[in-house]
């Protein structure tokens, strides 16, 4: 069995194995070598974070569409650039990874710019601290709507299915790492921050200051942030002092599972979770 066949057959199991293997390891490292000092308020934050993780895993099991499924559909029908043009395998891999990285960047950008999508995505940003449990603190609807913008790109380019599975496995590793509160040697962070997204790079995206919230959209590779000018190398207030989360909700509501699920109904939120009397037509000011 070739590697491409193996990863298609075993990719989902591998992703779950990686997730549940790395999660306790990073939780332990956060205790030993934390990047940000101070209380993490785990007792207040973790119940909602793990509940959302469970809900998200369940939602993945009933996904009606996926990028990998779209790639299989395109291949079966001979659709897409890579099904029409014979390229060397390294070129196919490079193109597939670049386009898949762009899909992630573009979808994330839309999540911040389209009000309805922002209501869903802001659940992830409402965490008032950041550690590895923030990784899948995601509203279950995000997996459904998040797959849709990328499907036309997958079909148009005829992306290789096994490369997409490989990317998604890599994405599990990188996103767990980038959300963790683990201190890295400055040399490692300096060497890798322009090749792959690092915890310091992604932490800026979770800043409560809107210009930083609306930066560093890439999940695995920072290349598209660099191309489109949304890359930020350092936070305004430094990593130790920067405020994590969103300014409009800092109280207990930010860590209530049921309230977070229902928060998508309100375009703007107050600290007590009530709907503002005058709603804007734009994403909330952060």
C-alpha positions in Angstrom: 0.0 0.0 0.0 1.4 3.4 -1.0 1.6 6.3 1.5 -1.1 8.1 -0.3 -3.5 5.2 0.0 -2.5 4.6 3.6 -3.1 8.1 4.7 -6.5 8.3 3.0 -7.5 5.0 4.7 -6.2 5.9 8.1 -6.1 9.7 8.2 -9.2 10.2 10.4 -7.9 7.7 13.0 -4.4 9.2 12.8 -5.9 12.7 13.5 -7.8 11.5 16.6 -4.6 9.7 17.8 -2.5 12.8 17.3 -5.1 15.0 19.0 -5.6 12.9 22.1 -1.9 12.1 22.3 -0.6 15.7 22.1 -3.3 17.2 24.3 -2.1 15.8 27.6 1.5 16.3 26.6 1.0 20.0 25.9 -1.2 20.4 29.1 1.8 19.1 31.1 4.3 21.4 29.3 2.1 24.4 30.0 2.5 23.8 33.7 6.2 23.3 33.4 7.2 26.1 31.0 4.3 28.6 30.6 4.7 31.4 28.0 2.3 33.8 29.8 2.5 34.0 33.6 -0.4 34.5 36.0 -3.6 32.6 36.7 -5.2 30.8 33.8 -8.6 30.4 35.5 -8.9 26.8 34.4 -11.8 25.9 36.6 -13.9 28.7 35.0 -12.7 28.1 31.4 -12.2 24.4 31.0 -15.7 23.0 31.4 -17.0 25.1 28.5 -13.9 24.5 26.4 -14.0 20.7 26.8 -17.8 20.7 26.3 -17.4 22.6 23.0 -14.6 20.2 22.1 -17.0 17.2 22.6 -19.8 18.9 20.6 -17.4 19.7 17.8 -16.2 16.1 17.6 -19.8 14.9 17.4 -20.5 17.5 14.7 -17.6 16.2 12.6 -19.3 12.8 12.5 -22.4 14.2 10.8 -20.7 16.6 8.3 -22.7 16.4 5.0 -19.8 17.9 3.0 -16.0 18.1 3.4 -13.0 19.3 1.4 -11.6 15.7 1.2 -15.0 14.5 -0.1 -15.0 17.3 -2.7 -11.6 16.3 -3.8 -12.7 12.7 -4.3 -15.7 13.9 -6.3 -13.5 16.1 -8.5 -11.1 13.2 -9.1 -14.0 10.8 -10.0 -15.3 13.2 -12.6 -11.9 14.3 -13.9 -12.5 17.9 -12.9 -9.9 20.5 -11.9 -6.5 21.8 -13.0 -4.5 19.0 -11.5 -6.6 16.4 -13.2 -6.1 18.1 -16.6 -2.4 18.9 -16.4 0.3 16.3 -15.8 2.7 17.7 -13.2 5.5 16.0 -11.3 4.4 14.6 -7.9 6.4 17.3 -5.9 4.7 20.0 -7.9 1.3 18.4 -7.2 2.0 18.3 -3.5 3.3 21.9 -3.5 0.3 23.3 -5.4 -2.2 21.3 -3.2 -0.6 22.5 0.0 -0.4 26.1 -1.1 -4.1 26.2 -2.2 -5.2 24.3 0.9 -3.4 26.9 3.0 -5.1 29.7 1.1 -8.5 28.1 1.7 -7.8 28.1 5.4 -6.6 31.7 5.3 -9.5 32.9 3.1 -12.2 31.0 5.2 -10.8 32.4 8.4 -10.7 35.9 6.9 -14.4 35.6 5.9 -15.2 34.4 9.5 -14.0 37.8 10.7 -15.6 40.0 8.0 -19.1 38.5 7.5 -21.3 39.3 10.5 -23.2 36.0 10.5 -20.0 34.0 10.3 -18.4 36.2 13.0 -21.2 35.3 15.4 -20.3 31.7 15.0 -16.5 32.2 15.1 -16.4 34.6 18.0 -17.1 31.7 20.4 -13.5 30.7 19.8 -12.3 34.3 20.5 -14.4 34.7 23.7 -11.9 32.6 25.7 -10.3 35.1 28.1 -7.1 33.2 28.3 -5.3 31.0 25.8 -4.1 27.4 26.3 -4.3 24.2 24.4 -7.9 23.7 25.4 -8.7 26.8 23.4 -7.9 24.8 20.2 -11.3 23.2 19.7 -13.3 25.7 21.7 -15.3 26.1 18.5 -19.1 26.4 17.9 -20.2 23.2 16.2 -21.7 25.2 13.4 -18.2 26.4 12.4 -17.3 23.1 11.0 -20.3 23.1 8.7 -20.1 26.7 7.4 -16.3 26.6 7.4 -16.1 23.9 4.8 -18.3 25.7 2.2 -15.9 28.5 1.0 -13.2 26.0 0.2 -15.2 23.5 -1.9 -15.0 25.6 -5.2 -11.3 25.9 -4.9 -10.8 22.2 -4.3 -12.9 21.3 -7.3 -11.4 24.0 -9.6 -7.9 23.0 -8.8 -8.6 19.2 -8.5 -6.6 19.1 -5.3 -5.1 15.7 -4.4 -7.2 14.0 -1.8 -4.3 12.4 0.1 -2.5 15.7 0.3 -5.6 17.3 1.9 -5.7 14.5 4.4 -2.0 15.0 5.1 -2.6 18.8 5.5 -5.5 18.2 7.9 -3.4 15.9 10.0 -0.6 18.5 10.1 -3.3 21.1 11.0 -4.2 19.1 14.1 -0.5 19.1 15.2 0.1 22.8 14.4 -3.2 24.2 15.9 -2.7 22.3 19.2 0.8 23.7 19.4 -0.1 27.3 18.4 -2.9 27.5 21.0 -0.7 26.2 23.8 0.8 28.4 26.5 4.2 26.8 26.1 7.4 28.9 26.2 9.7 28.2 23.2 13.4 29.2 23.0 13.6 32.5 21.1 15.9 30.9 18.5 13.2 28.3 17.5 10.5 30.9 17.4 12.6 33.2 15.3 13.7 30.4 12.8 10.2 29.0 12.2 7.8 31.9 12.5 8.0 32.7 8.8 7.7 29.0 7.7 4.9 27.7 9.9 2.6 29.4 12.4 4.1 29.4 15.9 2.3 30.0 19.2 3.6 33.6 19.5 2.3 34.3 16.0 -1.1 32.9 16.6 -1.5 34.3 20.1 -1.5 37.8 18.5 -4.7 36.8 16.6 -6.4 36.2 20.0 -5.6 39.7 21.2 -8.6 41.8 22.3 -7.2 44.8 20.3 -9.1 44.6 17.0 -6.1 45.4 14.6 -4.4 42.3 16.1 -7.5 40.2 16.2 -7.8 40.8 12.4 -4.3 39.6 11.7 -2.4 36.3 11.3 -5.3 34.3 9.8 -3.2 31.4 8.6 -3.5 28.1 10.5 -0.5 26.2 9.4 1.5 28.4 7.0 1.9 32.2 7.4 2.6 32.7 3.7 -0.8 34.1 2.7 -0.7 36.6 5.6 2.6 37.7 4.3 1.3 38.0 0.8 -1.8 40.0 1.7 -0.3 42.1 4.5 -2.2 40.7 7.4 0.9 39.3 9.2 1.9 40.8 12.5 5.2 39.7 14.0 4.8 41.1 17.6 1.8 42.3 19.7 1.5 46.0 20.7 1.6 45.3 24.4 3.9 42.3 24.4 2.9 38.7 24.9 3.0 38.8 28.7 0.7 41.9 29.0 -1.6 41.5 26.0 -5.3 41.1 26.7 -6.7 37.8 25.3 -10.3 37.5 24.2 -12.9 40.1 23.3 -13.5 43.3 25.2 -17.3 43.2 25.1 -17.6 40.0 27.1 -15.2 39.4 30.0 -17.5 38.0 32.6 -18.9 34.5 33.4 -21.0 34.4 30.2 -17.8 33.8 28.2 -17.4 30.4 29.9 -21.0 29.1 29.9 -21.4 26.3 27.4 -25.1 26.7 26.8 -24.9 30.5 26.5 -22.0 30.2 24.1 -24.1 27.8 21.9 -26.9 30.3 21.8 -24.8 33.5 21.4 -24.9 33.2 17.6 -28.5 34.6 17.8 -27.2 38.0 18.9 -25.2 40.2 16.6 -23.6 42.2 19.4 -23.1 41.1 23.0 -22.7 42.8 26.3 -20.7 41.6 29.3 -23.9 40.2 30.9 -24.7 38.4 27.7 -27.7 40.6 26.8 -28.3 41.8 23.3 -27.4 45.4 22.7 -30.4 47.6 21.9 -28.9 48.9 18.7 -27.3 46.4 16.5 -24.6 47.2 13.9 -24.5 45.8 10.4 -20.8 45.2 10.8 -18.9 42.6 12.9 -18.6 43.7 16.5 -15.8 46.1 17.5 -13.1 44.3 19.3 
